[in-house]
Amino acid sequence: METVYVRRLRKHYGELCALDDVSFDVARGEVFGLVGPKGSGKTTAMEILQGRRARCGGEVLVLGVDPAVAARVHRERIGVVPQETDHDGMCTPRELVRYRAATCARPRPVDEVLEMVGLAGKRDVRIETLSLGEQRCVDLAVALIGAPELLLLDEPTTAFDPASRRNVGAVMEELGARGTTVVLTTNRVAEARQFADRVGVLAAGKMIAVGAPDELADRSGSERRIIRFSLPEHVPGCDLPDAGHLLTIGLDRIVELRSARPTRDLEWLNRWAKERDVLLEDLTLAPPTFEDAYLELIGQA
């Protein structure tokens, strides 16, 4: 049986349709991402899975139980990191997690959980002194202390720095190996690709695609290709040929050009480099990415 089973889920707020016939499954031990722009219905779907919001129609089972009528013993099998929390900033992470542990039937060791989320060195400092990213790690520790079978994360990496984001990725991988199922929401495409085994793309309240990120990229049918190369230090980015919004330069000076006509674009790029005696190092031509597929999908919606 699936950990999460959703069929034709509907939710309306008056005339506003937040979720329109949304269907998806999540298997045990899987990391599933609900990805979409703001206002696409991701948080509404998560609140329905938690049993915090009533649905207007459809069928929903979480760990085999309808969350709308689930008892407290069922809800204790689920860990939740909401989009926004309100901590008592005067207490420490250890105090807060220990308080939550006292309400759980089979809690994990408090210090073990704090170490898992990267707070071992700050377990005894006041939460108000922590960075926003570290406070989100406290939220994650509170959700994990009860050894949940299912973890629901609503925009979990808000305010995270790259190191914290990598740490959360390692936590999700460890949880999956233990058989814990994770459902997360995000509007960051790179984050969905990094964390999730499969994703469901939500746009305007509709589920428009479900699959592994690479699978969705392969299925996109896009003729667009990515031309990528390293820009030498002595060449300013403003000297590059004008390719509009499809050309980007990363902090590591890796240039990416999303091209619908790669043969033509490679010709003028090589001509530009030859005229300026610029070596285009690490020049590659790559197929469409999940980001390309995502942008096409939400554009169609």
N, C-alpha and C positions, 0 to 999 in steps of 0.2 A: 504493500500500500504506500502511496505517496505521502510524504510528510505534509505537503500543502497541495490541496486540490481545489481549483477554482474553475467554475463553469458559468459563462454568461452573466458575470457579475455586473450589476447595474446600481448606480447611485446618482440621485438627482437632488439638487438644492433648488427647489422651485422650478424655474424654467432652465436652469443651468444643469447640463449633463456632465457630471464629473467623471463617471465611468460608464461605458456603453458596451455591454456584451463582452466583457474582458474574460479571457480564459487562459489558464496556464497551470502547469504542474511543477512541483519541486521534489526531487528524489531525496531519500535519506543520504546525508553526508555531502550533499551538493551545495555549492555556493551559487546562488541565483541572484542576478541583479535586475532590478526594475530601473531602467534608464530612460530619461526623457527630459524635455525642457521644463522649466518651472510652470506650474499650473496644468501639468499633463495628467494628474490624478494619482501620482505615486504615493503621496502621504495618505490620501484617502484610502487607497488600497491597503496600506500597512495598518491603518487604524481599524479597518474591518477585520483584518487577520488577527489583530489583538483582541477583538471583541469590544473595542472602545467606541465604535461607530456602527450604527445599524445600516444594513444595505436595503435597497429598494427591490432587489430581485436577484435571482441566480442562486447557485449552490456553492457553498464554501465549507471545506473541511480542513482543519488544522490538527495534525496528530490524530486524525480519525474522528474529530469532534467538531460540531458546528460552533464556532466561537461566539455566536450570538446567544447561546444557551449554556456555555461552558461553566463549570463550577470552578471554585478557587483552586482545587487540587489539580485541575487541568492547566490553569494559567501559570501555576508554579513550575510547569515543565517548559516554560518559554521565558527566554531572557529578552529584554527590550532596551534598546538605546534610542530614545525619542530624539526628534530633531532639535528640540530645545529643552534644557533642564534648568532647575533652580536649586543650586547647592547651598548648603549652610557653609559659607566660606570660612567660618571660624573653626570648623572641625578639620581633621586630617584625613587623607585617603584611607589610612588603616582604620580609623574610627568609623568612617562612613560605611566601608565595606564590612567591617565586623558587625555593625548594627544590622545591615541587610542580611548577613549570614545567620543571625539569630532568628530570622523569620523563615529560614529554609529548612526543609526536612533533611537534606543530605548536602550540606554546603562543602565546597572545596576549602582547603586551607587558605586563610586570608593572605598570608605572605606569598604563597605560591601564585595566586591570582594577580597580586600586585606586580610580581616579577614578570609574569606573562605579558602584561600590558606595558612594561617599561617604566614602572613607578617604584621599583625597589629602593632606589636612592632617595625618594621623596615621600616615602610612606608616612613620615611623621611631621611633615610641614603643613601649615594651614592651606586649605584648598584655594583661598583667595589670593595666595601668593603665586600660584601656578599659572603657567601660560594657558591660553584658551585651548590649545592642542592638548596639553596635559590634563586639563579639566575634562576634555572629551575622553581621555584614557580612563579617568575615574568613572565616567558613565559606563564605559565598557567593562571595567572591573566589577561594578555593581551588577551588571547584567549577567556576568559569568559566574558569580560566586555560588549560585544555586545549581551549577552543573546542568544547564538547560539542554534539552534535546533539540530545541529550535531557538535560533538567535535572530531577532528582527532588528535591523539597523537602519534607521532613517537618517540619511545624509551623515554617516558616521564620521567622516574625515574632515568635516568643516573646521577650518582654522588649523589643520595639521600642517606641520612642516614635512619636507620629503622624508626625513628619517622616521618620524612618527608614522607616516603613511606606509612605509616599508614594514615597520613593526606590526601594524595592524594586518598587513598582508600575510605576514608570518603566522600571526595568531589564527587567521582564518584557515590557513593551510593546516595548522595543527588540529584545529577543531574538526575539519573535514576528515582527517586521518582517524579521529576518535569516533566518527560517525555522527557528529553534530551537524545539523543542517543550518545554513545561513541564508537569509534573504535580506538584501540591502537595497536601498534606493540611492540614486545619485543622478546628477545632471552633468557629471564629468565623464566624458566618453573614455578618456584614457584610464580613469579609475575603474570603470566597468570592465574594460579589456584586461586590466592588471589583476583584478580580484576574482572575477566571476567565471565559473565553468560555462554557464549559459546566461543569456540575458533575454529580457522581454522589453521591447522598445514600445513605450507608451507615448502617444501624441494625441492631444485633444480628446483625452478620455478613452481612446481606442488602443487595443494591443495590435500593432501593425506588423510585428515580426517577433519570432522567438527562435533562439538557436545559439550555438557557440559563436563568439565574436568573429573568429576566422571563417566560420561557415557562412555567416551573414555577409561578410566581405566577398567571399567567393560567389555567393548567390546574387550579389547586387546587380550583376550585368553591366556594371559601369565600364566604359571604355577609358576612363581616366587612369593615368599612371602617375607615379611619383618619381620625379627626377630629384636625386639627392646628391650633394657633394659638399666638401669642406671648403670654406672660403678662407684663403690665406690671410694672415694677420695684417699684412700691409695693404689689403684691398678694402676700402670702406664699402659698407653695404649699399650706400646710395649710388655707387657706380654700377650696380647690377642693372641689366636691362629691365625696363618697366614691364612687369607681368601682372599688374593689378593686385587684387587681394589674394590671389592664388599662390603668391610667393611669400615665404616666411623665412626668417633667420632666427635660429635658436641661440641661446646664451653661449653655447659651445661652438658657435659660428658654423653650424650645420645648416645648409640652405636646402629647403624643400620647395619644389615647384609642382603643384598638382596640374597636370596637363591632359587635355582631351586630345591633343595632337602631338604626341611625344616625339615623333620623327622630326617634324618641323621645328619644334622647340629645342631639340638637341642640336639641330643644325645652327640655329641662330645663337645658341649658347656657346657652342664651340667657336663660332666665328667671332663672337665678342671676346672670348678668352684669348684667341690667337692674336687679335688686333692689339690687345693690351699685354701680351706676353704673360698671361695668368695661367697657372697650372690648376686644373680642376681635379683636386685630389679626391680619392674615394668616390668617384662618380658611379652611381648606380641607377638603374631603372627598375622600380618595384611595382607590383600589381596594386589594385585598390586596397585600402585599409578598412578596418571596421569603422573608423571615423568617417570615411567617404560614404560607406554604406548607410551609416546613421543619418548623415546630413541629407542624403537622397530620400531616405524613408520618411523623415519628419517633414521634408519639403513636399513629398507627395501627400502626406496627411493634411 
